[in-house]
Amino acid sequence: MGIEAALGVRPLLNAAGPLTRLSGMPLHPEVAQAMAEAATECARIEDLQAAAGRYLAEVSGAEAGYVTTGAAAGLALAAAACMAGFDIAAMDRLPDTRGLRNEIVIQRAHLTAYTHALRLPGASLVEAGYMGYPGQGITWPWQIEAAISERTCAIAYSYGIEQGSIALPEIAAIAHKYNLPVIVDAAAALPPATNLRAFIEQGADLVAFSGGKAIGGPQASGILLGRKDLIESVALQHQDMDVYPQTWTWRERYLANGALPGPPHHGIGRPMKVGKEEIVGLVVALKRFLARDHEAERREQHTRLAAIAAALADLPAARPELPPLSAHGGYPSLQLHLDETLLERSTASVVLALLDDGAPPVAVSQNWLAQSALGINVSALRPEHDQLLIERLRGELMR
Ligand SMILES: *Cc1c(COP(=O)(O)O)cnc(C)c1O
């Protein structure tokens, strides 16, 4: 049963990319099938996580891996691990961080809407440096060092914000000098697939990726990679912990040797629980992702966008612009610059009309809305829908 049959909601053409608010991208049938089959069976979640973790470690070079409900959940769990470690009383108390090291240092240019997730388990962000615009102020290593105190539990790093900011290897060197872990938000850093290894190699201690973006996994999935002890702390704070010591799966690992006085209770991660469907779907999708030729996919998407641009080239009020493929990975986007005067309507009203006033509804990227342009990204659009997209765009932009 599909979305429309179950809920009466019309599915849309997603020309914006795998955005969460658009429910991500259509899953490959192989991934959807694996999730459907897993959904009819049961297993201990910790066994599924352990097996998935071994696979994630193997393909990333990290000591350990863990499946989360997304990169944002990965950041929240990472912060919880850096604060609580193996202190089960602290696990029991978060987000109350009294008495704990609870400060995460971050260069100001790396603050994003997603760094909010680091604060979810009770951590505070300590900002250092200036916004990354050469000439207006940049961040220097001494500013990071000056922000570190006895309250610091980690340093956070956001991938992809380079201008005027300190690179990861240098951040990691400073962090490790003070015995602190580095948490990297690498949610959208794939492709290239080499980035699955790159941040660990550059010294990151915990790295969060989205499962529902380029990997093509379930929308509510993500990957956390990193140091074994930190991933173990994540697991202890994330699982269903309504357990007796005598029958707890991990009694040998933690209780027999006195490492923990007992099993912790439900931790701060419990509301971010991952289902068997997500764990299986993520692993199957990642296997497919690692076998795919991402450069060929990028070129193919660029070719599709060029064809879409050509099919719109005669519109008087829309000027297509297709930048060449970036050398840094990522999927290409086409921009349609609108002549709002000629159209007698705003770019925002076109975005809304595409979503609301036609069949099928079409979602375009709003990344260039402030520049009066629609964005088209076909990474989450099935090729057989390109023609329909062209017709809907022509219909809206002709008026
Ligand atoms: C998408 C994204 C996230 C959130 O990822 P989810 O997997 O949706 O939780 C976090 N940070 C950045 C930079 C992102 O692009």
The ligand as an SDF file (V2000), in Angstrom:
LIG
                    3D

 15 15  0  0  0  0  0  0  0  0999 V2000
   21.0570   16.8020    6.7180 C   0  0  0  0  0  0  0  0  0  0  0  0
   22.0210   17.3370    7.6940 C   0  0  0  0  0  0  0  0  0  0  0  0
   21.9480   16.9960    9.0460 C   0  0  0  0  0  0  0  0  0  0  0  0
   20.8380   16.1440    9.6130 C   0  0  0  0  0  0  0  0  0  0  0  0
   20.8900   14.8490    9.1340 O   0  0  0  0  0  0  0  0  0  0  0  0
   19.7110   13.8170    9.4620 P   0  0  0  0  0  0  0  0  0  0  0  0
   20.2630   12.5320    8.9680 O   0  0  0  0  0  0  0  0  0  0  0  0
   18.5260   14.2920    8.6910 O   0  0  0  0  0  0  0  0  0  0  0  0
   19.4810   13.8540   10.9220 O   0  0  0  0  0  0  0  0  0  0  0  0
   22.9120   17.4650    9.9120 C   0  0  0  0  0  0  0  0  0  0  0  0
   23.9040   18.2720    9.4710 N   0  0  0  0  0  0  0  0  0  0  0  0
   24.0050   18.6520    8.1730 C   0  0  0  0  0  0  0  0  0  0  0  0
   25.1350   19.5150    7.7460 C   0  0  0  0  0  0  0  0  0  0  0  0
   23.0610   18.1890    7.2360 C   0  0  0  0  0  0  0  0  0  0  0  0
   23.1680   18.5460    5.9520 O   0  0  0  0  0  0  0  0  0  0  0  0
  1  2  1  0
  2  3  1  0
  2 14  2  0
  3  4  1  0
  3 10  2  0
  4  5  1  0
  5  6  1  0
  6  7  2  0
  6  8  1  0
  6  9  1  0
 10 11  1  0
 11 12  2  0
 12 13  1  0
 12 14  1  0
 14 15  1  0
M  END
$$$$
